[in-house]
Amino acid sequence: MKLITIKETNNPSILKFEFSYFISPNQSYEFKNIDECADSQLAQQLFYLPFVKTVYISGNFIAIEKFSIVEWDDVKHDVAEQLENYVNAGGEVVKAKENKKVAVTVYAESTPNPAVMKFVASRMLTKTIVECKNIDETEASPLAKELFKFPFVKEVFIDENYVSITKYAVNEWQEVTNELRSFIKEFIENGNIAVDETKVNTSSKQDKQQIADFDNLDVTSQKIINIIEEYIKPAVASDGGNILFDSYSEEDKKVKVVLQGACSGCPSSTFTLKNGIENMLKEMLHDQDIKVEALNG
């Protein structure tokens, strides 16, 4: 009897192994290394495979994120067989435990964009950036989907341990901040998943940032990406946003970037681009002709 169906996800590094029954109906788990697997002997066993990077257990599936040392086509059937053999031998997928609330702290932090508030949690929410411009883009984020049910929520951006929310002008922040903070806190404490990493559709830009063809880019573009990653992105993240490299033209020395989260549509973004990012690139690249342009700023 076939217990497992192999399914691809939006992330080519992650594959889902779906069971014909629920293996963890009430709780979701994410294991990043073997030391975190006290509740799952099966997850421990999977980490003995050298290509396993992360193991997710939820509902009726196990999702595995791999390192790039192998291709899924070469190993996926062996993994499925190993999973089937384990459960057929009576192995417990994950230890059942009481669904206790885990205390979480969430605080609100203003950003340079008056339309955006940053809500910072005391625990990680995602390893992959999720940007939702509307409720139709929330497949990968149950939290974002719930937030869009508030009539004043315009956009949701989630990265690491924070959520940046863009509101419509119909409400002032002092009227809704506490309500949103309490909602996010309760959502996380109840064991809900903020982001389903298996459903995140990562863009090619996000991948080295994370750019898949980074090695094929010209030297100047590579330098620009490294400067953005090391110096600019951390500062932008502290303001509840993100910046992605789009392109560089040697002909007119123009650097095009994409702004996300609190940076997108921010009234001060032009000043930041010209007096912050552009000046930094000019100085670090030793080229005063460099110009920076935001495609959505």
Number of C-alpha atoms within 10 A of each C-alpha: 4 8 16 19 13 17 12 15 16 15 15 14 17 25 20 23 21 20 19 11 12 12 19 18 12 14 18 15 18 17 20 16 15 18 9 12 19 13 16 19 16 19 27 18 14 20 19 10 11 11 18 20 19 19 24 20 23 18 16 16 22 24 22 25 21 20 14 11 9 13 13 18 8 9 11 16 13 11 17 19 13 15 22 17 13 16 14 11 8 8 14 15 18 18 10 12 9 7 10 9 11 11 12 15 16 20 16 17 16 16 18 15 20 15 19 31 24 25 22 23 20 13 14 12 21 18 12 17 20 26 21 21 17 14 18 9 14 22 16 21 24 15 23 28 19 15 21 20 10 13 11 17 22 19 21 28 23 27 22 16 15 25 28 26 25 23 21 13 11 9 12 13 16 8 9 13 17 13 11 20 19 13 16 24 19 18 17 21 16 15 16 14 19 21 23 19 24 20 16 20 16 16 14 12 17 16 14 15 18 16 19 13 11 16 9 10 13 11 11 13 19 17 15 17 21 16 17 22 17 10 12 18 18 15 13 19 18 14 21 29 26 22 22 22 24 17 16 21 13 12 6 10 14 16 20 17 20 18 20 24 32 31 26 20 17 20 14 13 19 17 12 15 18 14 11 13 19 20 18 18 22 15 12 12 14 10 12 13 11 20 20 19 16 18 11 12 17
